[in-house]
Structures are given as structure tokens and as C-alpha cells.
Amino acid sequence: MRPHERANQVSKGEGLPTKLAYLGVGVGIGLFAIFGLLNASFIGGILGINIVGSLFGYPIPSTLLARAIIAFGMLTGVMVTGLMFTIAGMLGGWLAGVVIVLVKKPIKAMHENHTEHK
């Protein structure tokens, strides 16, 4: 394979790091669903309650605006936490793919040199 053909193949997203990045995204979403969803909702809800408490005072009124702010805080907490899990999974998978490719090259070159000398 010529170098420019290899560059085109990698730029299309067919390399091992890209495949492992997609796998990492899936693992990150799964871990978020198991470990992060409920905690993010709680933390975002507490953030919303603190915002409403500082705007309207305590005890918190049960108005539509107060409930909307709390719901927005919960949604923001879930979205930010999900984004962090997804990015961390993608980055971990991509880095694993890069390390595998970098380790594979010297081993393959060493194997080719060994077979040439026989």
C-alpha cells in the first residue's frame, strides 16, 4: 500500500485507534448509565435548589419557574456528566489504539528483519 493510500484510509476513519475510540464511547455510555446517571441527577438537582433558594429565598416556593430551574439544573448535571463519561471513554479507547499501533510497528519490523537474515 502506498503512503498516500494509507493516509486516505486512516483519514476515512478505518484505523484501529478510530475503531477503539468508538468502542470507548460505547463503554463510556454504559458506565455512565450504571454509575453516573443517578448521581448526576442528584447533584444537578441540588445545584438547582441552591439557585432557586438564592433567587426566591427559603423555603422554596412551588411555582412553575422554581420547578423549571430545578429541572434545568438536573438536566444540566446529567448532560455534563454524560459528556465527561463519553469523552473519557473515547479518549481512553483512542489512546489504547494509538499505543497498540505504535507497539505493533517495531515488533513487525523486528520480525521482518529476523526473517530476512535466515
N, C-alpha and C positions, 0 to 999 in steps of 0.2 A: 504494500500500500504506500502510495506516495505521501510526502508530508502534507501537502495541501489537501489531499483527500481525507487524511486523518483529522486535520483541523476542521474540515467541514463536518465530519462525522461527530466530533466532540461538540461542535457548536450547535448541532441539532439536538443535543441532549441525550445522546445514546451511550455516553461513557458510564463507567462504573460509579464514579462519585455522584453523578446525577441520579442514577437508579437508587443508590443508597440514601441520597437526600430525600427522595420520595418515600422510601421505606421509613426513614427517620420521622418524617411528617406524620405518617400513619401511627407510629409508635407514640409520638408526642401527643397526638389527639386522643389516643387510647388512655395514656397515663393521665391526661387532663380530665377525661371523663371519670376515671376511677378516683383520682386523688385531689383534683383541683376544683371541680365544679361547685361542690357544696361550700368549700372554704371560701372561694372567690365570691360567691353569693352572700355569705355572711359578712365578709369584710367590706364588700361594696355596700351592703345594707347599713352597716354601722357608719360608714362614711356618709351615706345619705341622711341618716338620722342626725349625725352631728351637724351637717349643713343645714338641715331643716331646723334643728334646735337653735343654731346661731342666728338664723333669719327670723323665725317666728317666736322663739323662746320656748321654754319648757313649762308645762307639759306640751307635747307636740299636738297641734290641732289635727283633727281628722278631715282636713279639707282635701279637695282633689289635687291642688297644687303641691301640698306636702307629700301626698302619696306618690305623685308623679316624680318628684325629686328623689324620693327614696328608691323608687323603681329604677330611675335613671342611674343612680349610684350602684344598685345591684347589677344592672346590665353592663355598666362600665367595668365593674370589677371582674365580671365573668369574661368579657371580651378581652381585657388586658391580660388576664391570666391565661386564657386560651391562646392568645397570640404569643405569649412568652413560652408556653409549652411547645407550640408548633415551631417556633423559630429555633428553640434549643434542640428539638428533635431533628430538624432539618440540618442544622449546623453540625450536630454530632454525627449524623449519617454521612454528610458530605466529607467531613474530616476523616472519617474512617475509610471512605472510598479513596481519598487522596493518599492516605498512608499506605493502603493496600497497593495502589498503583505504583507508588514510589518504591516500596519494598520489592515489588514483583520485578521491576526493571533490572536491578543489579543481579538478582537471582537468575533471571532469564539470560542475561549477558554472560554470567559466570558459567552457566550450563552450556551455552553455545561455545564458549572458549574451550571448555573441557572436552567437548565432542570433536572440536576441530583438531586438537592435539593428539588424538588417538589414532 
